[in-house]
Amino acid sequence: QLQLVESGGGLVQPGGSLRLSCAASGFTLGDYAIGWFRQAPEKEREGLSCIASSGGNTHYADSVKGRFTISRDNAKNTVYLQMNSLKPGDTAVYYCARRRASYCSGYYRGYEYDYWGPGTQVTVSS
């Protein structure tokens, strides 16, 4: 059964860090690009980052560039999102998703993805 499951969310103070994990099963992770999205209450879903299947190409939204780093370990079937210098505005449910391709162009378009995890809550608050 094809599945993506996020973990690593939680409550963190402003300026803190979290590392999210996206564990994949039921397919060969190395064949697909993987993206991270988030959605805050009453806001539209936002595409944050994408990593190509080989890991050699990454993309970031301006809102997280320089603070978030995406990486992957295909041998462990896992993609990571390291989040540093977190702000209250980063509070949201974070989702990983499998792209319908091995590359990331147009990564912010949700319809380019065919499988999504259930999400993990990230709350940045003092």
Secondary structure, 3 states (H helix, E strand, C coil): CCEEEEECCEEECCCCCEEEEEEEECCCHHHCCEEEEEECCCCCCEEEEEECCCCCCEEECCCCCCCEEEEEEHHHCEEEEEECCCCHHHCEEEEEEEECCCCCCCCCCHHHEEEECCCEEEEECC
